[in-house]
């Protein structure tokens, strides 16, 4: 009985083993087929991608697009540049086509490709939406709202970190549609905040404003409805500055912005300019000094600092700051103009306060005017200041030393005359009559 039981168990295990072996033998061809299928898919995928790139490179776009769509069919997630390159292909075809119908069809295809890209790579949705928005602008007419939707989906209201180019595109689209006027203003103001010299944004902003006073009123209401919103505060401050040129009011609100964050250059620069416009030169100087501390390479900040202290009568400091600006841009005429003005102011101060009148001018006073002329000559090399500098230099011609002045004071013509005494110890420069 014991032996029979062992045999029965052995036969049962053998039968199970046999079944498994049969099953595996039947499944083996299937596995081989599937593996072979994967190998074939991989081969086709790589071949079509290689052909797509090659044909795209050689300009055979009709063949390239066939290869590209085959890659899309097989595995569109495999190559991260597939969607952008395929879209670029159709963009080129659209650009080259003279047929409005074909252009439209190509444009539709591009949008479809970008939508596929968004679905395939959700983490790149922002990139594809930006490209969609731009495509709606390029290939479509009357699709501004679709372009806006795409840009908005990409930017998500983050004007501080959005790509400036695409932010500008969004502002342009907003400005074309009356119902988006306030959004246009907000975007354009955000652009100017980051790029104060953006002429496109400035021009669009001015075109949007038909009644500056009314518009600033709207901005004021929007700010007071949400006083913790820094963007609205900036829009209001900049509205006073740009639109109605009420620099006193602009200064009030830029002061609030600086109090919130004193490291934003644009806040400080606009505040400093508002102070200059309203003759608050001491405040302007302190503000621009903060800008130079933040960015010692800003020639404009050094220049405005020089202008502010010049108006305060700080002549030596004005020259020092102007020279810093000139060091950063030796071809810039503005610093030389300020230095020349500082020398003129020095003569006026000395003659009126120390000499007791213009009839008591000394040869050293005239030498300082001659020194001012040399600075105006340097400024005149900059086309932006040529006319102004030459005009001012000409006005000083009657005040510079004459041949008689040189003879009487025993100053040889062509010699070097040092200006370092009397009222002008701070100048410490030489001039050649």
C-alpha positions as CSV (number, residue, x, y, z in Angstrom):
1,X,0.0,0.0,0.0
2,X,2.8,2.3,0.9
3,X,4.6,1.6,-2.4
4,X,1.4,2.1,-4.4
5,X,0.8,5.5,-2.7
6,X,4.3,6.6,-3.6
7,X,3.8,5.5,-7.2
8,X,0.5,7.3,-7.4
9,X,2.0,10.5,-6.1
10,X,4.9,10.2,-8.5
11,X,2.6,9.8,-11.5
12,X,0.5,12.7,-10.4
13,X,3.6,15.0,-10.2
14,X,4.8,13.6,-13.5
15,X,1.5,14.4,-15.2
16,X,1.7,18.0,-13.8
17,X,5.3,18.4,-15.0
18,X,4.3,17.0,-18.4
19,X,1.4,19.5,-18.7
20,X,3.6,22.4,-17.9
21,X,6.2,21.3,-20.4
22,X,3.5,21.0,-23.1
23,X,2.1,24.4,-22.1
24,X,5.6,26.0,-22.3
25,X,6.3,24.4,-25.6
26,X,3.1,25.8,-27.0
27,X,3.7,29.3,-25.6
28,X,7.3,29.5,-26.8
29,X,6.4,30.4,-30.4
30,X,3.9,33.0,-29.1
31,X,6.6,34.7,-27.0
32,X,9.1,34.5,-29.8
33,X,6.5,36.1,-32.1
34,X,5.8,38.9,-29.7
35,X,9.5,39.6,-29.1
36,X,10.0,39.6,-32.7
37,X,7.2,42.1,-33.1
38,X,8.8,44.4,-30.6
39,X,12.0,44.2,-32.4
40,X,10.3,45.0,-35.7
41,X,8.5,48.0,-34.1
42,X,11.7,49.3,-32.7
43,X,13.4,48.9,-36.1
44,X,10.6,50.7,-37.9
45,X,10.5,53.4,-35.2
46,X,14.2,54.1,-35.5
47,X,14.2,53.9,-39.2
48,X,11.4,56.3,-39.7
49,X,12.9,58.8,-37.1
50,X,16.2,58.7,-38.9
51,X,14.5,59.2,-42.3
52,X,12.4,62.0,-40.9
53,X,15.4,63.9,-39.6
54,X,17.4,63.3,-42.8
55,X,14.6,64.3,-45.2
56,X,13.7,67.3,-43.0
57,X,17.4,68.3,-43.1
58,X,17.6,68.0,-46.9
59,X,14.3,69.8,-47.4
60,X,12.3,66.9,-48.7
61,X,9.3,67.8,-46.5
62,X,6.7,65.7,-48.3
63,X,8.7,62.6,-47.6
64,X,9.7,63.7,-44.1
65,X,6.1,64.3,-43.0
66,X,5.3,60.6,-44.0
67,X,8.1,59.5,-41.8
68,X,7.1,61.8,-39.0
69,X,3.5,60.6,-38.9
70,X,4.7,57.0,-38.9
71,X,6.8,57.8,-35.8
72,X,3.7,59.4,-34.3
73,X,1.7,56.3,-34.9
74,X,4.3,53.9,-33.5
75,X,5.4,55.8,-30.4
76,X,5.1,59.6,-30.2
77,X,6.5,59.6,-26.6
78,X,9.8,58.2,-27.7
79,X,11.5,61.3,-29.1
80,X,11.0,64.6,-27.2
81,X,11.6,66.8,-30.3
82,X,9.1,65.0,-32.5
83,X,6.2,67.3,-32.1
84,X,8.1,70.5,-32.3
85,X,10.1,69.4,-35.4
86,X,6.9,68.1,-37.1
87,X,5.1,71.3,-36.4
88,X,8.1,73.2,-37.7
89,X,7.9,71.2,-40.9
90,X,4.3,72.2,-41.4
91,X,5.0,75.8,-40.5
92,X,7.6,75.9,-43.3
93,X,5.1,74.4,-45.7
94,X,2.5,77.0,-44.7
95,X,5.0,79.8,-45.1
96,X,5.9,78.6,-48.6
97,X,2.3,78.0,-49.8
98,X,0.4,80.6,-51.8
99,X,-2.9,78.7,-51.2
100,X,-5.1,80.1,-48.3
101,X,-6.8,76.7,-48.1
102,X,-3.5,74.9,-47.7
103,X,-2.2,77.5,-45.2
104,X,-5.3,76.9,-43.2
105,X,-4.9,73.1,-43.4
106,X,-1.3,73.3,-42.4
107,X,-2.2,75.6,-39.5
108,X,-4.9,73.2,-38.2
109,X,-2.4,70.3,-38.5
110,X,0.2,72.3,-36.4
111,X,-2.4,72.9,-33.7
112,X,-3.3,69.2,-33.7
113,X,0.4,68.3,-33.3
114,X,0.8,70.6,-30.3
115,X,-2.3,69.2,-28.7
116,X,-0.8,65.8,-29.1
117,X,2.3,67.0,-27.5
118,X,0.4,68.4,-24.5
119,X,-1.4,65.0,-24.1
120,X,1.9,63.1,-24.5
121,X,4.1,65.3,-22.3
122,X,1.8,67.0,-19.7
123,X,4.9,68.5,-18.0
124,X,5.6,70.4,-21.3
125,X,2.1,71.8,-21.6
126,X,3.3,75.4,-21.0
127,X,5.9,75.1,-23.9
128,X,3.3,73.7,-26.3
129,X,0.7,76.2,-25.3
130,X,3.1,79.1,-26.0
131,X,3.8,77.6,-29.4
132,X,0.0,77.2,-30.0
133,X,-0.6,80.8,-29.2
134,X,2.1,82.0,-31.6
135,X,0.7,79.7,-34.3
136,X,-2.7,81.2,-34.0
137,X,-1.2,84.6,-34.6
138,X,0.9,83.4,-37.6
139,X,-1.3,81.1,-39.5
140,X,-4.8,82.2,-38.6
141,X,-6.9,85.3,-39.1
142,X,-9.5,86.2,-36.5
143,X,-8.2,83.7,-34.0
144,X,-7.0,86.2,-31.4
145,X,-9.1,84.7,-28.6
146,X,-7.8,81.2,-29.3
147,X,-4.3,82.6,-29.2
148,X,-5.1,84.4,-25.9
149,X,-6.5,81.1,-24.4
150,X,-3.2,79.3,-25.4
151,X,-1.0,82.0,-24.0
152,X,-3.0,82.3,-20.8
153,X,-2.8,78.5,-20.3
154,X,0.9,78.8,-20.6
155,X,1.6,81.9,-18.6
156,X,-1.1,81.3,-15.9
157,X,-1.0,84.9,-14.8
158,X,2.7,84.7,-13.7
159,X,3.8,87.9,-15.4
160,X,6.9,88.2,-13.3
161,X,8.4,84.9,-14.6
162,X,6.9,84.5,-18.0
163,X,9.0,84.7,-21.1
164,X,9.0,88.4,-22.0
165,X,8.6,87.7,-25.7
166,X,5.4,85.7,-25.2
167,X,4.2,88.1,-22.5
168,X,4.5,90.8,-25.1
169,X,2.6,88.6,-27.7
170,X,-0.2,88.2,-25.1
171,X,-0.3,92.0,-24.5
172,X,-0.6,92.6,-28.3
173,X,-3.5,90.2,-28.6
174,X,-5.2,91.7,-25.5
175,X,-4.9,95.2,-27.0
176,X,-6.7,94.1,-30.2
177,X,-9.9,93.2,-28.3
178,X,-11.8,96.0,-26.5
179,X,-13.1,93.7,-23.8
180,X,-9.5,92.8,-22.8
181,X,-8.4,96.4,-22.4
182,X,-7.7,96.2,-18.7
183,X,-5.9,92.9,-19.1
184,X,-3.8,94.4,-21.8
185,X,-2.8,97.3,-19.6
186,X,-1.9,94.9,-16.7
187,X,0.3,92.8,-19.0
188,X,1.9,95.8,-20.7
189,X,2.6,97.4,-17.3
190,X,4.2,94.1,-16.1
191,X,6.4,94.1,-19.2
192,X,7.5,97.7,-18.5
193,X,8.2,96.8,-14.9
194,X,10.7,94.1,-16.1
195,X,11.9,96.0,-19.1
196,X,11.5,99.8,-18.7
197,X,12.9,100.4,-22.2
198,X,10.4,98.2,-24.0
199,X,9.2,100.6,-26.7
200,X,6.6,98.2,-28.0
201,X,4.8,97.9,-24.6
202,X,5.1,101.6,-24.1
203,X,3.6,102.4,-27.5
204,X,0.7,100.0,-27.0
205,X,0.0,101.3,-23.6
206,X,-0.2,104.8,-24.8
207,X,-2.5,103.8,-27.6
208,X,-4.9,102.2,-25.2
209,X,-5.3,105.3,-23.1
210,X,-7.8,107.7,-24.6
211,X,-8.6,109.5,-21.3
212,X,-5.6,109.2,-19.0
213,X,-7.3,110.8,-16.0
214,X,-10.3,108.5,-16.3
215,X,-8.0,105.5,-16.7
216,X,-5.9,106.4,-13.7
217,X,-9.2,106.6,-11.8
218,X,-10.0,103.1,-12.8
219,X,-6.5,102.0,-11.7
220,X,-7.0,103.8,-8.3
221,X,-10.4,102.1,-7.7
222,X,-8.8,98.7,-8.6
223,X,-6.0,99.3,-6.2
224,X,-8.1,100.4,-3.3
225,X,-10.4,97.5,-3.8
226,X,-7.4,95.2,-3.3
227,X,-4.7,97.2,-1.4
228,X,-2.6,94.2,-0.7
229,X,-2.2,93.5,-4.4
230,X,1.3,94.8,-5.3
231,X,0.7,94.5,-9.1
232,X,-2.3,96.8,-8.8
233,X,-0.2,99.3,-6.8
234,X,2.5,99.3,-9.4
235,X,-0.1,99.8,-12.2
236,X,-1.5,102.8,-10.3
237,X,2.0,104.3,-9.6
238,X,3.0,103.8,-13.2
239,X,-0.3,105.2,-14.4
240,X,0.4,108.5,-12.7
241,X,4.0,108.4,-14.0
242,X,3.4,107.3,-17.6
243,X,-0.1,108.4,-18.5
244,X,-0.9,111.6,-16.7
245,X,2.7,112.6,-15.8
246,X,1.6,113.5,-12.3
247,X,5.0,112.8,-10.8
248,X,4.1,113.9,-7.2
249,X,1.3,111.3,-7.1
250,X,3.6,108.8,-8.8
251,X,6.2,109.3,-6.1
252,X,3.7,108.6,-3.4
253,X,2.8,105.2,-4.7
254,X,6.3,104.3,-5.8
255,X,7.4,105.1,-2.2
256,X,4.8,102.5,-1.1
257,X,6.3,100.0,-3.5
258,X,9.9,100.7,-2.3
259,X,8.7,100.3,1.3
260,X,7.4,96.8,0.4
261,X,10.5,95.8,-1.5
262,X,13.5,98.1,-1.7
263,X,15.5,95.8,-4.0
264,X,13.3,96.2,-7.1
265,X,15.4,98.4,-9.5
266,X,12.4,99.6,-11.5
267,X,10.6,100.8,-8.4
268,X,13.7,102.8,-7.3
269,X,14.4,104.1,-10.8
270,X,10.9,105.4,-11.3
271,X,10.8,106.9,-7.8
272,X,14.2,108.6,-8.4
273,X,12.9,110.0,-11.8
274,X,9.7,111.3,-10.1
275,X,11.9,113.1,-7.5
276,X,14.0,114.6,-10.3
277,X,10.9,115.8,-12.2
278,X,9.5,117.4,-9.0
279,X,12.9,119.0,-8.0
280,X,13.3,116.9,-4.9
281,X,17.0,116.5,-5.7
282,X,18.1,115.3,-2.3
283,X,15.6,112.5,-2.3
284,X,16.5,111.7,-5.9
285,X,20.2,111.4,-5.0
286,X,19.5,109.0,-2.1
287,X,17.2,106.9,-4.3
288,X,19.7,106.6,-7.1
289,X,22.5,105.8,-4.7
290,X,20.4,102.7,-3.7
291,X,20.2,101.8,-7.4
292,X,24.0,102.0,-7.8
293,X,24.4,99.9,-4.7
294,X,22.2,97.3,-6.2
295,X,23.8,97.5,-9.6
296,X,27.2,99.3,-9.8
297,X,27.3,98.6,-13.6
298,X,24.3,100.7,-14.3
299,X,25.5,103.7,-16.2
300,X,22.1,105.3,-16.1
301,X,21.9,105.1,-12.3
302,X,25.3,106.8,-12.0
303,X,24.3,109.4,-14.5
304,X,21.0,110.3,-12.7
305,X,22.8,110.4,-9.4
306,X,25.3,112.9,-11.0
307,X,22.4,115.0,-12.2
308,X,20.7,115.0,-8.8
309,X,23.8,116.1,-6.8
310,X,24.7,118.6,-9.5
311,X,21.3,120.3,-8.8
312,X,22.2,120.2,-5.1
313,X,25.4,122.1,-5.8
314,X,27.6,119.2,-5.0
315,X,29.9,119.8,-7.9
316,X,32.8,117.5,-7.1
317,X,30.4,114.6,-6.3
318,X,28.6,115.3,-9.6
319,X,31.8,115.0,-11.5
320,X,32.8,111.8,-9.7
321,X,29.5,110.1,-10.4
322,X,29.5,111.3,-14.0
323,X,33.0,109.8,-14.5
324,X,31.8,106.5,-13.2
325,X,29.1,106.6,-15.9
326,X,31.6,107.5,-18.5
327,X,33.9,104.7,-17.4
328,X,31.1,102.3,-18.1
329,X,30.4,103.8,-21.6
330,X,33.3,106.0,-22.8
331,X,31.4,107.0,-26.0
332,X,28.4,108.3,-24.1
333,X,28.1,112.1,-24.2
334,X,25.8,112.6,-21.2
335,X,28.5,112.3,-18.5
336,X,30.8,114.8,-20.3
337,X,27.8,117.2,-20.5
338,X,27.3,117.0,-16.7
339,X,31.0,117.5,-16.0
340,X,31.1,120.6,-18.2
341,X,28.0,121.9,-16.4
342,X,29.7,121.3,-13.1
343,X,32.6,123.5,-14.2
344,X,30.3,126.2,-15.4
345,X,28.5,126.1,-12.1
346,X,31.8,126.4,-10.3
347,X,32.7,129.6,-12.2
348,X,29.3,131.1,-11.5
349,X,29.5,130.3,-7.8
350,X,33.1,131.6,-7.5
351,X,32.5,134.9,-9.4
352,X,29.2,135.7,-7.8
353,X,30.0,134.7,-4.2
354,X,33.7,135.1,-3.9
355,X,34.7,137.8,-6.5
356,X,31.7,140.0,-5.9
357,X,30.6,140.3,-9.6
358,X,31.3,139.3,-13.2
359,X,33.4,142.4,-13.7
360,X,36.0,140.9,-11.3
361,X,36.6,137.7,-13.2
362,X,40.2,136.4,-13.1
363,X,42.1,134.4,-15.7
364,X,41.6,131.2,-13.7
365,X,37.8,131.6,-14.0
366,X,38.2,131.8,-17.8
367,X,40.5,128.8,-17.7
368,X,37.7,126.8,-16.0
369,X,35.4,127.9,-18.8
370,X,38.0,126.6,-21.3
371,X,38.1,123.4,-19.4
372,X,34.3,123.2,-19.7
373,X,34.7,123.7,-23.4
374,X,36.9,120.7,-23.7
375,X,34.3,118.6,-22.0
376,X,31.6,119.9,-24.4
377,X,33.9,118.9,-27.3
378,X,34.1,115.4,-25.9
379,X,30.3,115.2,-25.5
380,X,29.9,116.4,-29.1
381,X,31.4,113.2,-30.4
382,X,28.2,111.5,-29.3
383,X,25.6,112.2,-32.1
384,X,22.9,112.4,-29.5
385,X,24.6,115.4,-27.9
386,X,26.5,117.0,-30.8
387,X,24.1,119.9,-31.4
388,X,23.6,120.7,-27.7
389,X,27.2,120.5,-26.8
390,X,28.4,122.6,-29.7
391,X,25.8,125.2,-28.9
392,X,26.9,125.4,-25.3
393,X,30.5,125.5,-26.2
394,X,30.0,128.3,-28.6
395,X,28.2,130.3,-25.9
396,X,31.4,130.1,-23.7
397,X,33.7,131.3,-26.4
398,X,33.6,135.0,-25.3
399,X,34.4,133.9,-21.7
400,X,37.6,132.0,-22.3
401,X,41.0,133.5,-22.0
402,X,42.1,135.9,-24.7
403,X,45.6,136.5,-26.1
404,X,45.7,139.6,-23.9
405,X,44.8,137.5,-20.8
406,X,47.6,135.1,-21.5
407,X,50.1,137.9,-22.1
408,X,49.2,139.9,-19.0
409,X,49.3,136.8,-16.8
410,X,52.5,135.5,-18.4
411,X,50.9,132.3,-19.6
412,X,52.6,130.9,-22.7
413,X,50.1,129.8,-25.4
414,X,50.1,126.0,-25.7
415,X,51.3,125.5,-22.1
416,X,49.6,123.5,-19.5
417,X,47.6,125.5,-16.9
418,X,46.7,123.8,-13.6
419,X,43.4,124.5,-12.1
420,X,43.9,123.5,-8.5
421,X,43.6,126.7,-6.3
422,X,41.4,129.6,-5.3
423,X,37.7,128.4,-5.7
424,X,38.7,125.4,-7.7
425,X,40.9,123.3,-5.5
426,X,38.5,120.3,-6.1
427,X,38.9,120.4,-9.9
428,X,42.6,119.4,-9.9
429,X,42.8,119.4,-13.7
430,X,45.0,121.1,-16.3
431,X,43.9,122.8,-19.5
432,X,45.9,124.1,-22.5
433,X,45.0,127.6,-23.8
